[in-house]
Amino acid sequence: MLRAFIVLIATIIISRLVMANAIKKLTDEEKAKLMSNKDINRGTIRLLVIFAALGLFYYLLYATPQYAAYLLWAFLALILFSRIYTFLYAKKRITQLQLPSFYLKYYTIASVITNVGLLLFLFLIVEKYLFQ
């Protein structure tokens, strides 16, 4: 269990570092456009929804371990839908804000890192239920 959280936290930190590096490369004007974007709150809300779903998943996993595989697939579907929507929406906003193409590249890399970390986290959480 601890391994799962360490993996998740490590990948989130790495993806944040990737994005911090991308932001450093933006001009002051581009940074202002990015920070004045009202979608920052929307991203926070999506993150809170994911954490709430993660909490529910964790609770259901321990309350009904016999359904671990079903819970995992349902949660993976939810996460996959959420991550795809978030990525496509962010790509659209980055394009609308006319940010440089390297910023989208860094965003894509950070998203892949976060998604891999999330998948590893879920796998490490349920591995003891799946391989009994």
Wavefront OBJ file of the C-alpha trace (Angstrom):
o trace
v 0.000 0.000 0.000
v 2.782 2.392 0.927
v 4.561 1.527 -2.339
v 1.463 2.559 -4.276
v 1.302 5.987 -2.638
v 5.039 6.528 -3.070
v 4.743 5.751 -6.792
v 1.747 8.060 -7.178
v 3.366 10.934 -5.302
v 6.677 10.486 -7.153
v 5.024 10.603 -10.576
v 2.953 13.636 -9.611
v 6.096 15.437 -8.438
v 7.952 14.511 -11.634
v 5.085 15.732 -13.821
v 4.914 18.991 -11.828
v 8.652 19.476 -12.359
v 8.176 18.924 -16.101
v 5.441 21.568 -16.157
v 7.505 23.968 -14.037
v 10.284 23.636 -16.597
v 7.815 24.399 -19.395
v 6.508 27.476 -17.577
v 10.064 28.763 -17.062
v 10.532 28.736 -20.833
v 7.464 30.892 -21.479
v 7.774 34.630 -21.944
v 6.243 36.907 -19.325
v 3.357 37.653 -21.685
v 2.681 33.943 -22.251
v 2.841 33.300 -18.498
v 0.304 36.062 -17.946
v -2.026 34.529 -20.549
v -1.676 31.142 -18.916
v -2.230 32.376 -15.368
v -5.158 34.623 -16.256
v -6.933 31.607 -17.687
v -10.087 30.876 -15.677
v -9.706 27.127 -16.256
v -7.305 26.798 -13.334
v -10.270 26.429 -10.947
v -11.870 23.856 -13.241
v -8.696 21.750 -13.059
v -8.742 21.917 -9.279
v -12.355 20.770 -9.210
v -11.544 17.843 -11.532
v -8.644 16.877 -9.282
v -10.902 16.934 -6.222
v -13.465 14.759 -8.010
v -10.730 12.250 -8.885
v -9.524 12.189 -5.271
v -13.111 11.671 -4.070
v -13.526 8.811 -6.562
v -10.191 7.395 -5.404
v -11.389 7.512 -1.798
v -14.617 5.759 -2.758
v -12.660 3.161 -4.740
v -10.344 2.532 -1.787
v -13.298 2.207 0.621
v -15.207 -0.164 -1.680
v -12.077 -2.207 -2.271
v -11.708 -2.909 1.424
v -15.452 -3.243 2.067
v -15.982 -5.686 -0.814
v -12.633 -7.291 -1.734
v -14.384 -10.036 -3.705
v -15.247 -7.402 -6.319
v -11.722 -5.987 -6.626
v -11.371 -6.770 -10.335
v -14.726 -5.148 -11.176
v -13.933 -2.113 -9.051
v -10.570 -1.755 -10.728
v -12.059 -1.866 -14.225
v -14.818 0.588 -13.323
v -12.364 2.980 -11.738
v -9.934 2.652 -14.641
v -12.753 3.503 -17.053
v -13.644 6.569 -14.975
v -10.026 7.687 -14.759
v -9.418 7.040 -18.459
v -12.468 9.083 -19.465
v -11.502 11.877 -17.083
v -7.867 11.989 -18.210
v -8.764 11.944 -21.922
v -11.317 14.718 -21.437
v -8.864 16.775 -19.389
v -6.066 16.327 -21.922
v -8.229 17.217 -24.932
v -9.699 20.223 -23.163
v -6.257 21.444 -22.085
v -4.881 20.938 -25.606
v -7.742 23.040 -26.967
v -7.098 25.787 -24.373
v -3.337 25.792 -25.007
v -4.048 26.218 -28.718
v -6.633 28.955 -28.082
v -4.187 30.831 -25.855
v -1.636 30.581 -28.669
v 1.054 29.198 -26.407
v 4.193 27.798 -28.067
v 4.164 24.208 -29.320
v 6.859 23.189 -26.817
v 4.407 23.931 -24.006
v 1.934 21.406 -25.420
v 4.779 18.900 -25.755
v 5.722 19.343 -22.087
v 2.061 19.133 -21.080
v 1.729 15.862 -22.999
v 4.837 14.423 -21.332
v 3.597 15.473 -17.886
v 0.185 13.930 -18.593
v 1.730 10.625 -19.664
v 3.886 10.540 -16.518
v 0.867 11.232 -14.305
v -1.270 8.631 -16.088
v 1.416 5.952 -15.790
v 1.773 6.771 -12.098
v -1.965 6.537 -11.594
v -2.156 3.174 -13.364
v 0.763 1.828 -11.319
v -0.885 3.123 -8.163
v -4.130 1.318 -8.940
v -2.342 -1.879 -9.886
v -0.272 -1.874 -6.693
v -3.406 -1.285 -4.615
v -5.342 -4.207 -6.091
v -2.546 -6.663 -6.890
v -3.051 -8.577 -3.650
v -6.738 -9.046 -4.531
v -6.184 -9.986 -8.151
v -3.404 -12.520 -7.616
v -4.677 -14.513 -4.630
l 1 2 3 4 5 6 7 8 9 10 11 12 13 14 15 16 17 18 19 20 21 22 23 24 25 26 27 28 29 30 31 32 33 34 35 36 37 38 39 40 41 42 43 44 45 46 47 48 49 50 51 52 53 54 55 56 57 58 59 60 61 62 63 64 65 66 67 68 69 70 71 72 73 74 75 76 77 78 79 80 81 82 83 84 85 86 87 88 89 90 91 92 93 94 95 96 97 98 99 100 101 102 103 104 105 106 107 108 109 110 111 112 113 114 115 116 117 118 119 120 121 122 123 124 125 126 127 128 129 130 131 132
